[in-house]
Amino acid sequence: MYIFTNRLFSEVNTSFSISYKVDLKIREYLNEYICPYLKFPAKEQNMDYMYLSVSTKKDVKEVEVKGPDISRKDKEVVWALWLPYHKISNESDQRERYIKFYFEALVMLFERYNIDEELIRQVQTKIEKEVIGNKEYEFEEEDVLEVDLSDLDLD
C-alpha cells in the first residue's frame, strides 16, 4: 500500500496558501511511519493505493472525513479530508493550523485502520518541527499552477 495526497478545491476563491512541499512531507512521513501498520477491513484488502484528498468550502466549520470510495479496478481507496476554511485561511501563516486540522482528520481516518492516535501525533510533531518556521516550506505564489483554458474550444 502506498499513500498519495492531494488538494482539490471545488469552490471558487476557496483554497489554502500552503506550499505543495508541506503536502509532500506529510505524504513522505505517512508512508514511512503509518503505512506499515495499517490494518485493512475485508473490502479494502488487496488495494495498492490510498488517496487522501484535502478539500474545503467556505461553509466547512469543522474537520470532516468522507469516504471511502473504493475502486477494485484501480486497486485504490479514496478518502476526502474536509478542513475548516476560515479557521485556516484567516491566519497570516496557515501552516500551523493546516497541519493541526489535517492531523485531526488523520486521527479520525486512521482509527478505522487500527492506528493508535499516539503514533499519528508523533508524526504530526515531526512534521511541525520540520515545516513550521522553515522558509523552505513557506507558500510562494509560484507554487500555484495557473491553467489558462481560454484557447480551448469547449463548446
C-alpha positions as CSV (number, residue, x, y, z in Angstrom):
1,M,0.0,0.0,0.0
2,Y,1.2,3.5,-0.9
3,I,-0.4,6.7,0.3
4,F,-0.9,9.6,-2.1
5,T,-2.0,13.1,-1.0
6,N,-3.6,15.9,-3.0
7,R,-5.7,19.0,-2.6
8,L,-8.9,19.7,-4.6
9,F,-10.8,22.9,-4.2
10,S,-14.1,22.9,-5.9
11,E,-15.4,26.3,-4.7
12,V,-14.1,29.4,-6.5
13,N,-11.7,31.6,-4.4
14,T,-11.5,28.9,-1.7
15,S,-8.1,27.4,-1.2
16,F,-5.2,27.4,1.3
17,S,-1.9,29.2,0.9
18,I,0.1,26.1,1.6
19,S,3.2,25.1,-0.3
20,Y,3.0,21.8,-2.1
21,K,6.2,20.9,-0.2
22,V,4.1,20.6,3.0
23,D,1.9,18.0,1.4
24,L,4.9,16.2,0.0
25,K,6.4,16.0,3.5
26,I,3.2,14.8,5.0
27,R,2.9,12.1,2.3
28,E,6.5,11.0,2.9
29,Y,6.0,10.7,6.6
30,L,2.7,8.9,6.3
31,N,4.3,6.3,4.0
32,E,7.3,5.9,6.3
33,Y,5.7,5.9,9.7
34,I,2.0,5.0,9.3
35,C,1.6,2.8,6.2
36,P,3.4,-0.2,7.6
37,Y,0.9,-0.5,10.4
38,L,-2.4,-0.1,8.5
39,K,-4.8,-3.0,9.1
40,F,-7.5,-3.0,6.3
41,P,-11.1,-4.2,6.6
42,A,-12.0,-7.1,4.3
43,K,-13.5,-4.9,1.5
44,E,-10.2,-2.9,1.3
45,Q,-7.8,-5.9,1.2
46,N,-5.5,-6.2,-1.8
47,M,-5.6,-2.4,-2.6
48,D,-2.4,-0.9,-3.8
49,Y,-3.1,2.8,-3.2
50,M,-4.8,5.1,-0.6
51,Y,-5.6,8.6,-1.8
52,L,-6.1,11.4,0.8
53,S,-7.7,14.3,-0.9
54,V,-7.8,17.6,1.1
55,S,-10.6,19.9,0.3
56,T,-12.6,22.8,1.8
57,K,-15.5,25.1,1.2
58,K,-16.4,28.4,2.9
59,D,-19.2,26.7,4.9
60,V,-17.0,23.9,6.3
61,K,-16.7,24.7,10.0
62,E,-15.2,21.5,11.4
63,V,-13.0,18.7,10.2
64,E,-14.8,16.0,8.3
65,V,-13.7,12.7,6.8
66,K,-15.7,11.3,3.9
67,G,-15.4,8.0,2.2
68,P,-14.1,5.7,1.3
69,D,-14.6,5.4,-2.4
70,I,-13.2,2.1,-3.5
71,S,-12.1,1.2,-7.0
72,R,-11.3,-2.5,-7.3
73,K,-10.3,-2.0,-10.9
74,D,-7.6,0.6,-10.0
75,K,-7.0,-1.1,-6.6
76,E,-7.4,2.2,-4.7
77,V,-9.2,3.6,-1.7
78,V,-10.0,7.3,-1.8
79,W,-10.8,9.4,1.3
80,A,-11.8,13.1,1.4
81,L,-10.4,15.2,4.3
82,W,-12.5,18.4,4.6
83,L,-10.7,21.1,6.6
84,P,-12.4,24.2,8.1
85,Y,-11.8,27.0,5.6
86,H,-11.9,30.1,7.8
87,K,-10.1,28.6,10.7
88,I,-7.1,28.1,8.4
89,S,-7.4,30.9,5.8
90,N,-7.7,33.7,8.4
91,E,-4.1,33.0,9.6
92,S,-1.2,35.0,8.0
93,D,0.9,31.8,8.1
94,Q,-1.5,29.0,7.5
95,R,0.9,26.1,8.0
96,E,0.4,25.5,11.7
97,R,-3.4,25.4,11.5
98,Y,-3.4,23.4,8.3
99,I,-1.2,20.7,9.9
100,K,-3.3,20.8,13.1
101,F,-6.6,20.2,11.2
102,Y,-5.0,17.8,8.7
103,F,-3.9,15.6,11.5
104,E,-7.2,15.8,13.3
105,A,-8.7,14.3,10.1
106,L,-5.9,11.7,10.1
107,V,-6.7,10.6,13.6
108,M,-10.4,10.2,12.6
109,L,-9.5,8.3,9.5
110,F,-6.7,6.0,10.8
111,E,-8.8,5.0,13.8
112,R,-10.6,2.9,11.2
113,Y,-7.4,1.1,10.4
114,N,-6.3,0.5,14.0
115,I,-3.6,3.1,14.1
116,D,-3.1,4.5,17.6
117,E,-3.6,8.2,17.9
118,E,-0.2,8.5,19.7
119,L,1.6,7.3,16.6
120,I,-0.3,9.8,14.5
121,R,0.5,12.6,16.9
122,Q,4.2,11.7,16.9
123,V,4.2,12.0,13.1
124,Q,2.4,15.4,13.5
125,T,5.1,16.6,15.8
126,K,7.8,15.6,13.4
127,I,6.1,17.5,10.6
128,E,5.5,20.6,12.7
129,K,9.2,20.7,13.8
130,E,10.4,20.4,10.2
131,V,7.8,22.7,8.5
132,I,6.7,25.5,10.9
133,G,9.1,28.4,10.8
134,N,11.2,26.8,8.0
135,K,11.4,29.1,5.0
136,E,11.7,26.1,2.6
137,Y,8.1,25.3,3.3
138,E,6.7,28.8,3.0
139,F,4.0,29.4,0.4
140,E,5.0,31.3,-2.6
141,E,2.7,32.5,-5.4
142,E,4.7,30.5,-8.0
143,D,3.6,27.4,-6.1
144,V,0.2,27.9,-7.7
145,L,-0.2,26.4,-11.1
146,E,-2.4,28.7,-13.2
147,V,-4.1,27.0,-16.1
148,D,-5.4,29.1,-19.0
149,L,-8.1,27.2,-20.9
150,S,-9.3,30.2,-22.9
151,D,-7.8,28.8,-26.1
152,L,-9.7,25.6,-25.9
153,D,-12.9,25.1,-27.8
154,L,-15.1,23.7,-25.1
155,D,-18.4,24.1,-26.8
